[in-house]
């Protein structure tokens, strides 16, 4: 179409979460088998809704692993990745960290109790991009 930029529509399924693990257990299925069934269901729903996509990415796909490893390594080499730990409240249902909640407090989205989680993880240093992002947001807002 004239006047529009070409778009590549990518969608997919995140298959690595406490929610997937618990749903698979409740269905008495291996998490990988459960995730495969859910991915197929997502694809079928997109077709039913007549929504076309260019790529459907599963986080369990080896190509996805390769791409993430490459991006992670580039970010690490540039000093944007650091190892740390986190303890806080988490809503498994909404896959949401809730900063203002205490142990067992309800999730502000769904009302279910939050769980205290502690994770050692790698973090992205988003603060390194703060000024550039704020400038970009301001530029977009003024359009």
C-alpha positions, 0 to 999 in steps of 0.5 A: 500500500502506498504511504505505508512502510512494510511491516514484518509481523512476528508473534510466538509463544513464551514457553519458559515460565512458572505458569507453563510449568504449573499448567503442564503439571496440572494437565499431567504433561511434560512441559515441552509437550504441553508447550507444543500443544499450546503453540499449535493452538495459538497458530490455529487461533491466529488462522481462525481470526484471519490474522496473518503473521510472517513468523511464529517464534517459539522460545524453545526453538533452536534458532531462537536460542542461537539468536538470543545467545548472539544478542546476549553476547553482543550486549555483554561485550558492550558492558550492558549485561550484569549478573545480579539477584532479585527478591520480590513479589511475583504474580505467576498468573500474570507473569508480573513483578509487583514492586509495591506488594508484600508477601502474599499481597494481591496482584493489582491486575488479577487479585490473586496472591503474589509469591515471593521469588528470589532469582539470580539472573543476568540483567540488561543495563537499560539505564545506559540508554535512559537519555536516548530513550527519553529523547526518542519518547519526546520526539514521538510524542511531538509527532 
